[in-house]
Amino acid sequence: MYQYTEFDTHFLQQRAAQFRDQLERWQAGKLPEDDFRPLRLQNGWYVQRYAPMLRVAIPYGEVNSQQIRVLARIAREYDAPEAEVFQAAMEGQGKLGTTFLPTHCAHFTTRTNVQFNWIPLAKSADVMELLATAKLHGIQTSGNCIRNTTTDALAGVAVDEIVDPRPYAEILRQWTTLHPEFAFLPRKFKIAISGAKEDRAATGWHDVGLYVLKNEAGEIGFKVFVGGGMGRTPVIATVIREFLPWNQIMNYIEAIVRVYNELGRRDNKYKARIKILVKAEGQAYIDAVEAEYRQIVEVDGGPHTIPQAEFDRVAACFVDPVLPHVADVDAIQAEQALVENAANHPAFARWLNRNVHQHRNPQLRAVTLSFKRPGQAPGDATGDQLDALAQLMDTYSAGEARITHDQNVMLPWVHVSQLFALWQDAKALGVASTNVALLTDMIACPGGDFCALANARSLPIAEAITQRYQDLDELDDIGEIDLHISGCINSCGHHHSGHIGILGVDKDGKEWYQVTLGGSDGSTLSGLSAAGKVIGPSFSAAEVPDVLEAVLTTYRDLRQPGEHFIDAVRRLGLDPFKEAGKAARHPAAEAVETA
């Protein structure tokens, strides 16, 4: 992991002190609300439906056990609304049936951040100071700025890796943090980097996607994508550079953002993302970026060219950790013991197949811990669970973990000899479910239970599906599938890129849901990035599990041997699935929909 310098540490402490001053002036009426709002947003503090929400930055998903323990403390001590606030939330949900309002929880997000939903704003400065003690913060997790750069959870350990993307992500993090030219963009801006043959970072869905590669001469560079995004207008990014030398990436991104800053719309937030500009201008935008890049490099002297010495300094932080407790383990005996344990424990064998990933070091494995289980929102973890997770990290993964795009946690440094013990401890914690990459390993945003923008709730839909599909044999038979759920068109649950997407919509004050099929994030299984297409009319909340079951039954009836769901949808088209969804509609709901 990157090691923060003395400057980094002092900077975070100063930032926390600055925020306390801003908060106290606002509380005293000396700082107007309109002035305080952008300041709190720049530090990750939103005001949601019932309470503030804090988003904590976890750059490229990498986190250590000390940081997890601090997050656990925040969950226990601060993530709890006052009684009257919680009561108001409960009453506000009454018209929608049962509610899903857990407290004392952290929530893992699709951009590998961590969110808290119930911290009173009066305690926000205390939390910021506590975060700073663990080299954590909320800087630029909100607002119209460059957000958290994300990458592959397997970065640095993947067997198909071309180049480790983490040093580049860290350099970009340092450069973009509080950069004055990037602080007030027309709209939020997101960057993803992939360094492996398989794009597990969904680069095509980002404002800027960077795919690290080597040319025929063995030189490292980036394939640059611009203008991807979800929301009201899903767009797949356009390739604007096939190969950019690695040390020019900051100069080139500065050109991309300068043109966006100059030409991007500010009169309509729904048309302010860079995807709208790229789509509208086409080649003219690309030409403008190239002209600005030439200006930066040829006239200005390329001020942000990355020196080799600086890259080497940052890259030196990303070395394999020392695992002294397994140094004397016989590799052959460890593999034999693994085979024997798998033969004697079928559940362990299933876990090895589903949750354990190959590692570039043949003696190690990367292990996904599933935070998807009945009775708990996808990606949620209580304070006690976080403390237990930190212990697993220390015992089995050199104190390091990765928060994943799929709202799980990965341990990247597990020795083969410790897999069986880890499985037993993970079972005790409730994070050993073998549903990774299967239907119930779904992505879901917090939806209407928390978010003021949501049209409908996501979490009860996720829970109903989870409860229906608890048979692991059935899940295995259905096979790998991406199910993504969003509570509104902003697509925080990435419904556009789901093989199956569920989108909450509002109709006359009631919750309805659209179902889409055929989306993909650009991974090997999914194929090229694509947005799903809607099948039929909207469905009521009660209908959604039945419609999903009908769609999956149609797939199982019509699939070819070994064919994944996404491939079957592409081969068959939407018609058979539309008919299945239509047949699963409840007569009463259909009458309401057509009234």
Residue pairs with C-beta under 8 A, 6 or more apart in sequence:
1 62
1 64
1 317
1 318
1 400
2 59
2 62
2 166
2 170
2 314
2 317
2 318
3 317
4 135
8 135
9 132
9 135
12 131
12 132
12 135
12 136
12 137
13 129
13 132
15 43
15 128
15 132
15 137
15 139
16 125
16 128
16 129
16 131
16 132
16 137
17 129
19 39
19 40
19 43
19 124
19 125
19 128
20 125
20 128
20 129
22 31
22 36
22 39
22 40
23 36
23 40
23 121
23 124
23 125
24 125
25 31
25 36
26 33
26 36
27 122
38 143
40 121
40 124
41 142
41 143
42 139
42 140
42 142
42 143
42 145
42 183
43 128
43 137
43 138
43 139
43 142
44 54
44 55
44 56
44 57
44 137
44 138
44 139
44 141
44 142
45 52
45 53
45 54
45 121
45 124
45 138
45 142
46 52
46 53
46 54
46 55
46 142
47 53
47 121
47 452
48 117
48 450
48 451
48 452
49 89
49 92
49 448
49 449
49 450
49 451
49 452
49 454
50 81
50 85
50 86
50 88
50 89
50 92
50 450
51 81
51 85
51 89
51 117
51 118
51 119
51 120
52 119
52 120
52 121
52 124
53 115
53 116
53 117
53 119
53 450
54 115
54 116
54 119
54 124
54 127
54 138
55 109
55 113
55 114
55 115
55 138
55 141
55 142
56 71
56 113
56 114
56 115
56 116
56 131
56 136
56 137
56 138
56 141
57 113
57 136
57 137
57 138
57 139
57 140
57 141
57 148
58 112
58 113
58 114
58 136
58 148
58 403
59 148
59 149
59 169
59 170
59 173
60 112
60 148
60 149
60 150
60 151
60 155
60 165
60 166
60 169
60 170
60 173
60 193
61 112
61 150
61 151
61 153
61 402
61 403
61 404
61 405
62 166
62 400
62 401
62 402
63 400
63 401
63 402
63 403
64 393
64 399
64 400
64 401
65 390
65 391
65 393
65 394
65 399
65 400
65 401
66 134
66 390
66 399
67 134
67 135
67 136
68 386
68 387
68 389
68 390
68 393
68 401
69 134
69 386
69 387
69 390
70 130
70 131
70 133
70 134
70 136
71 106
71 114
71 136
71 386
72 106
72 383
72 384
72 386
72 387
72 390
73 130
73 383
74 106
74 116
74 119
74 127
74 130
74 131
74 383
75 104
75 105
75 106
75 116
75 381
75 382
75 383
75 386
76 104
76 383
76 384
78 116
78 119
78 120
78 123
78 126
78 127
79 103
79 104
79 105
79 106
79 116
79 117
79 118
79 119
79 383
80 103
80 104
80 118
81 89
81 103
81 118
81 120
82 120
85 118
85 120
86 101
86 103
86 118
89 99
89 101
90 99
90 101
93 99
93 101
93 449
96 448
96 457
96 511
97 460
97 541
98 460
99 449
100 377
100 449
100 457
100 459
100 460
100 463
101 449
101 450
102 376
102 377
102 380
102 382
103 117
103 118
104 382
104 383
105 116
105 117
105 377
105 380
105 381
105 382
105 383
106 114
106 115
106 116
106 380
106 381
106 383
106 386
107 114
107 115
107 116
107 117
107 377
107 379
107 380
107 381
107 446
108 114
108 371
108 379
108 380
108 381
108 403
108 404
108 407
108 408
108 409
109 115
109 379
109 403
109 407
110 405
110 406
110 407
110 443
110 492
110 493
110 494
111 147
111 148
111 150
111 190
111 405
112 148
112 150
112 153
112 402
112 403
112 404
112 405
113 141
113 148
113 403
114 403
115 446
117 446
117 450
119 127
128 137
128 138
131 137
131 138
139 177
139 178
140 146
140 147
140 148
140 176
140 177
140 178
141 147
141 148
142 188
143 183
143 188
144 184
144 185
144 186
144 187
144 188
144 189
145 176
145 182
145 183
145 184
145 185
145 188
145 189
146 176
146 179
146 182
146 185
146 189
146 190
146 191
146 257
147 188
147 189
147 190
147 191
148 173
148 190
149 169
149 172
149 173
149 176
149 191
149 192
149 193
150 169
150 190
150 191
150 192
150 193
150 201
150 405
151 165
151 166
151 169
151 192
151 193
151 194
151 195
151 201
152 158
152 165
152 194
152 195
152 196
152 200
152 201
153 200
153 366
153 402
153 403
153 404
153 405
153 410
153 412
154 161
154 196
154 200
154 357
154 366
154 402
154 410
154 412
155 161
155 164
155 165
155 166
155 169
155 195
155 196
155 402
156 164
156 166
156 318
156 412
157 359
157 360
157 361
157 364
157 366
157 412
157 413
158 195
158 196
158 200
158 360
159 358
159 359
159 360
160 196
160 197
160 198
161 195
161 196
161 197
161 360
162 195
162 196
162 197
162 212
162 213
162 214
163 195
163 212
163 213
163 214
163 220
164 195
164 315
164 318
165 193
165 194
165 195
165 201
165 210
165 212
166 318
167 311
167 314
167 315
167 317
167 318
168 193
168 210
168 212
168 246
168 249
169 193
170 314
170 317
170 318
171 250
171 306
171 310
171 311
171 314
172 191
172 193
172 249
172 250
172 253
175 250
175 304
176 182
181 254
181 257
181 258
181 261
182 189
182 257
185 257
185 260
185 261
185 264
186 260
186 261
186 264
186 265
186 266
186 272
186 273
186 274
187 264
187 269
187 272
187 273
187 274
188 273
189 207
189 208
189 257
189 260
189 274
190 206
190 207
190 208
190 229
191 206
191 207
191 208
191 209
191 210
191 253
192 201
192 202
192 203
192 205
192 206
192 208
192 209
192 210
193 201
193 203
193 209
193 210
193 211
193 212
194 200
194 201
194 203
194 209
194 210
194 211
194 212
195 212
198 523
198 524
199 211
199 522
199 523
200 405
200 523
201 209
201 405
202 209
202 405
202 497
202 521
202 522
202 523
202 529
203 209
203 210
203 211
203 225
203 228
203 237
203 522
204 225
204 228
204 236
204 237
204 521
204 522
204 528
204 529
205 228
205 229
205 230
205 236
205 237
205 494
205 496
205 497
205 521
205 522
205 529
206 225
206 228
206 229
206 237
207 226
207 227
207 228
207 229
207 237
207 273
207 274
207 275
208 224
208 225
208 226
208 237
208 253
208 256
209 224
209 225
209 226
209 228
209 237
210 222
210 223
210 224
210 225
210 249
211 222
211 223
211 225
212 220
212 221
212 222
212 246
213 220
213 221
213 222
213 223
213 243
214 220
214 221
215 221
215 243
219 245
220 245
220 246
221 243
221 244
221 245
221 246
222 241
222 243
222 244
222 246
222 249
223 239
223 241
223 242
223 243
223 244
224 239
224 240
224 241
224 244
224 252
225 237
225 238
225 239
225 240
226 237
226 238
226 240
226 256
226 274
226 278
226 285
226 289
227 235
227 237
227 238
227 274
227 275
227 277
227 278
227 279
227 285
228 235
228 236
228 237
228 275
228 529
229 235
229 273
229 274
229 275
230 490
230 491
230 494
230 496
230 497
230 531
231 270
231 273
231 489
231 490
231 491
232 270
232 489
232 490
233 270
233 275
233 276
233 279
234 491
234 496
234 531
235 275
235 278
235 279
236 528
236 529
236 530
236 531
237 275
237 278
237 529
238 278
238 286
240 286
240 289
241 252
244 252
246 306
246 311
247 305
247 306
247 307
247 308
247 311
248 297
248 302
248 305
248 306
249 306
250 304
250 305
250 306
251 293
251 296
251 297
251 302
251 303
251 304
251 305
252 289
252 293
254 292
254 296
254 304
255 289
255 290
255 292
255 293
255 295
255 296
256 274
256 289
258 292
259 285
259 288
259 289
259 292
260 274
260 277
263 277
263 281
263 285
263 288
264 272
264 273
264 274
264 276
264 277
265 271
265 272
265 276
265 277
266 272
277 285
278 285
281 288
296 302
296 303
296 304
297 305
320 361
320 413
321 398
321 399
321 400
321 413
322 398
323 398
323 413
323 415
326 363
326 415
326 417
326 418
329 415
329 417
331 362
331 363
331 416
334 363
334 415
334 416
334 417
335 416
337 417
337 420
338 352
338 416
338 417
338 419
338 420
341 348
341 419
341 420
342 348
342 349
342 352
343 349
345 420
347 434
348 420
348 423
350 434
350 472
351 423
351 432
351 434
352 419
353 434
354 434
354 435
354 436
354 437
354 438
355 367
355 368
355 369
355 370
355 432
355 434
355 436
356 365
356 366
356 367
356 368
356 419
357 365
357 366
357 367
357 368
357 410
358 365
358 366
359 365
359 366
359 412
363 415
363 416
364 413
364 414
364 415
364 416
365 414
365 415
365 416
365 419
366 410
366 411
366 412
366 413
366 414
367 396
367 397
367 410
367 411
367 414
367 419
367 422
367 426
368 404
368 408
368 409
368 410
368 436
369 389
369 392
369 408
369 409
369 410
369 411
369 426
369 429
369 431
369 432
370 408
370 431
370 432
370 433
370 434
370 435
370 436
370 441
371 378
371 379
371 380
371 381
371 407
371 408
371 409
371 431
372 378
372 379
372 407
372 408
372 433
372 435
372 440
372 441
372 442
372 466
373 430
373 431
373 433
373 466
374 463
374 466
374 467
374 470
375 463
377 444
377 446
377 459
377 462
377 463
378 407
378 442
378 443
378 444
378 459
378 462
379 407
379 408
379 444
381 389
385 429
385 430
385 431
388 429
389 401
389 409
389 429
389 431
392 411
392 422
392 425
392 426
392 429
393 399
393 400
393 401
393 411
395 418
395 422
395 425
396 411
396 413
396 414
396 415
396 418
396 421
396 422
396 425
397 411
397 412
397 413
397 414
398 413
400 411
400 412
400 413
401 409
401 410
401 411
401 412
402 409
402 410
402 411
402 412
403 409
403 410
404 410
406 436
406 437
406 441
406 443
407 443
407 444
408 436
408 441
409 431
411 422
414 422
423 432
426 432
433 440
434 472
435 441
435 472
435 475
437 480
437 481
438 475
438 476
438 478
438 479
438 480
438 481
439 465
439 469
439 475
439 478
439 481
439 483
439 552
440 465
440 466
440 469
440 470
440 475
440 483
442 462
442 465
442 466
442 483
442 484
442 485
443 482
443 483
443 484
443 485
443 493
443 494
443 498
444 458
444 459
444 461
444 462
444 484
444 485
444 493
445 451
445 454
445 458
445 485
445 486
445 487
445 492
445 493
446 454
446 458
446 459
446 487
446 492
447 454
447 456
447 457
447 458
447 459
447 485
447 486
447 487
447 488
447 493
447 504
448 454
448 455
448 456
448 457
448 458
448 487
448 504
448 511
449 457
449 458
449 459
451 487
451 488
451 492
453 487
453 488
453 490
454 487
454 488
454 504
455 487
455 488
455 489
455 504
455 505
455 506
455 511
456 487
456 488
456 504
456 505
456 506
456 511
456 512
456 513
456 541
457 487
457 504
457 511
457 541
458 485
458 486
458 487
458 493
458 502
458 504
460 541
461 485
461 502
461 504
461 513
461 541
461 544
461 545
462 485
464 541
464 544
464 545
465 483
465 544
465 545
465 548
468 545
468 549
469 475
469 478
477 556
478 552
478 555
478 556
478 565
479 564
479 565
480 525
480 564
480 565
481 499
481 500
481 564
481 565
481 566
482 497
482 498
482 499
482 500
482 519
482 520
482 521
482 526
482 566
483 498
483 499
483 500
483 501
483 502
484 493
484 494
484 495
484 496
484 497
484 498
484 500
484 501
484 502
484 519
485 493
485 495
485 498
485 501
485 502
485 503
485 504
486 492
486 493
486 494
486 495
486 501
486 502
486 503
486 504
487 493
487 504
488 503
488 504
488 505
489 503
489 505
491 503
493 502
494 501
494 521
495 501
495 502
495 503
495 516
495 519
495 532
496 516
496 519
496 531
496 532
497 519
497 520
497 521
497 526
497 529
497 530
497 531
497 532
498 516
498 519
498 532
499 517
499 518
499 519
499 520
499 526
499 532
499 565
499 566
499 569
500 515
500 516
500 517
500 532
500 548
500 551
500 565
501 515
501 516
501 517
501 519
501 532
502 513
502 514
502 515
502 516
502 544
503 513
503 514
503 515
503 516
504 511
504 512
504 513
505 511
505 512
505 513
505 514
505 538
506 512
507 538
510 540
511 540
511 541
512 538
512 539
512 540
512 541
512 593
513 538
513 539
513 540
513 541
513 544
514 534
514 538
514 539
515 534
515 535
515 536
515 539
515 544
515 547
515 548
515 551
515 581
516 531
516 532
516 533
516 534
516 535
517 532
517 533
517 535
517 551
517 569
517 574
517 577
518 530
518 532
518 533
518 566
518 569
518 570
518 574
519 530
519 531
519 532
520 526
520 527
520 528
520 529
520 530
520 566
521 529
522 528
522 529
525 564
525 566
526 566
527 566
527 570
533 574
535 551
535 574
535 577
535 578
535 581
536 578
536 581
536 582
537 593
538 593
539 547
539 581
539 585
539 589
540 586
540 589
540 592
540 593
542 586
542 589
543 584
543 585
543 586
543 589
546 584
546 586
547 580
547 581
547 584
547 585
549 584
550 580
550 581
550 583
550 584
551 577
551 580
551 581
552 565
553 580
554 576
554 577
554 579
554 580
555 565
555 568
555 569
555 577
558 568
558 572
558 576
559 565
559 568
560 568
560 571
563 571
569 577
